[in-house]
Amino acid sequence: MNDDRKSILELLAAGKITAEEAERLLAALEARRDSSPANSAVEDPTPAEGSAAGRAQVPAKGRAKYLRVLVEADEHSTGLKGGPTTVNVRVPMQLLRAGVRLAGLIPAQAHEQLDQAFSKHGVPITLSQIKPENLEELIDHLADLTVDVDGKDENKTRVRVFCE
Amino acid sequence: MIPWSAFVYVEWWTRAHRNHRFSLWIPLFLAWLLLLPLVLILFPVVALACLFVRVNALRLYAAAWSILSSLPKTRVEVRAAGTRVLVDVA
């Protein structure tokens, strides 16, 4: 057993990473070894704690830095005269990650109440399932995703969500 | 790095098609200095509250700090009814 594999298994045994994270890290390690067999014994892919599994999946270069939300609604939609209404929001990805970390601190007994409140307001999400590694996956998909929403008839509202 | 300043820009047009604009630079670092004593007082109170609800206070402080430090470069711009409002955190 090589050192990299051993350190991943030690992290798993110490409870610092979950079984899924360990599996992903091992898969990443295998993929890395396949791509550069000569370097595998020299490099040190020892994972850091916590979200190391998530980072192993995301390529370092081309990583999105901002989430952009663009909303454009015409006068019929908003009821406001004087041209279309536009909203342009740029949020650093770090802020989203920090938000997920903060959400992770919500006590388990509060999750059920929050989930019920969310679904009551038309947002059917399970708070306990929002984890940093899930966010990384979402960001990966948002990087090349553009969502255009057009309303019916005269209500033209366009929403674009993308990463850059 | 926590946000040091914020920039607020408001622009609007009157019925006579006259353009008015107003910009404001907010030195947030002064606000942090003013809030520092309050934060120091609140630290043990929050730690006690965390003990009560069984939340790791250190993790809470770390998460709050990471939210604060990831605020720079946040930008919100709204244009509606001949008015433009821009808020930029730096």
Interface residues (C-beta under 8 A of the other chain):
Chain A: Y66 T78 L80 K81 G82 G83 P84 T85 T86 V87 N88 V89 R90 V91 P92 Q94 L95 R97 A98 G99 R101 L102 G104 L105 P107
Chain B: W13 V53 R54 V55 N56 R59 L60 A62 A63 A64 S66 I67 S69 S70 L71 P72 K73 T74 R75 V76 E77 V78 R79 A80 A81 G82 T83
